[in-house]
Amino acid sequence: MYANVLARSALRSRVASRQVMRSDLYHFSNSNGQNLPFDTTNKAALALKMTLYLGVGFGAPFIAAAWQFHKAG
C-alpha cells in the first residue's frame, strides 16, 4: 500500500514539474536594452543617475560617521 502511494506522489510531482518548466509560456524580445529596468538611450541622464545612486550609497557611511563626530562635540 505504501509503495503505491509513493509511486503516485512521485508521478504527480513529475507532471507538476514539467508544467512549471515549460518555456513557451513567456516571450522575451531579443533587442538591445529591453532586459534592463532603466532607459539607456539618454547617456547623460544615465550617467547622472548612476553617479548619484552610487555616490549616495558609497558616501552614506562617511556622512553618518561625520554626523556622529559632530554630535559628540
PLY file of the C-alpha trace (Angstrom):
ply
format ascii 1.0
element vertex 73
property float x
property float y
property float z
element edge 72
property int vertex1
property int vertex2
end_header
0.00 0.00 0.00
2.73 2.48 0.90
4.63 1.77 -2.32
1.51 2.58 -4.32
1.06 5.91 -2.53
4.72 6.82 -3.03
4.58 5.92 -6.72
1.52 8.11 -7.26
3.06 11.07 -5.45
6.25 10.68 -7.47
4.26 10.73 -10.70
2.32 13.78 -9.59
5.48 15.68 -8.75
6.98 14.78 -12.15
3.93 16.05 -14.01
3.82 19.23 -11.94
7.49 19.97 -12.54
7.06 19.52 -16.30
4.23 22.04 -16.36
6.20 24.61 -14.38
9.32 24.33 -16.52
7.59 24.98 -19.85
9.39 27.79 -21.62
6.80 28.52 -24.30
4.61 30.40 -21.81
6.78 33.52 -21.94
8.07 35.64 -24.80
11.07 37.91 -24.41
12.12 40.14 -27.27
15.79 39.96 -28.19
16.52 43.65 -28.72
19.26 45.68 -27.06
18.35 47.33 -23.76
14.99 45.59 -23.33
16.23 43.46 -20.44
17.24 46.45 -18.28
14.90 48.15 -15.79
16.06 51.63 -16.83
16.38 53.67 -20.01
19.82 53.71 -21.65
19.09 55.97 -24.61
19.95 59.24 -22.83
23.60 58.73 -21.83
23.97 61.99 -19.87
20.91 61.33 -17.71
22.03 57.75 -17.16
25.49 58.89 -16.05
24.00 61.46 -13.67
21.56 58.97 -12.14
24.25 56.30 -11.73
26.67 58.79 -10.17
24.05 59.98 -7.69
22.93 56.44 -6.84
26.43 55.06 -6.34
27.65 58.27 -4.66
24.90 58.22 -2.05
25.48 54.53 -1.37
29.22 54.96 -1.01
29.01 58.25 0.92
26.33 57.25 3.44
28.74 55.65 5.98
31.06 58.64 5.81
28.20 61.10 6.27
26.91 59.04 9.22
30.37 58.99 10.83
30.76 62.74 10.36
27.34 63.30 11.93
28.27 61.14 14.94
31.54 63.07 15.41
29.64 66.36 15.11
27.11 65.29 17.78
29.86 64.16 20.14
31.32 67.59 20.27
0 1
1 2
2 3
3 4
4 5
5 6
6 7
7 8
8 9
9 10
10 11
11 12
12 13
13 14
14 15
15 16
16 17
17 18
18 19
19 20
20 21
21 22
22 23
23 24
24 25
25 26
26 27
27 28
28 29
29 30
30 31
31 32
32 33
33 34
34 35
35 36
36 37
37 38
38 39
39 40
40 41
41 42
42 43
43 44
44 45
45 46
46 47
47 48
48 49
49 50
50 51
51 52
52 53
53 54
54 55
55 56
56 57
57 58
58 59
59 60
60 61
61 62
62 63
63 64
64 65
65 66
66 67
67 68
68 69
69 70
70 71
71 72
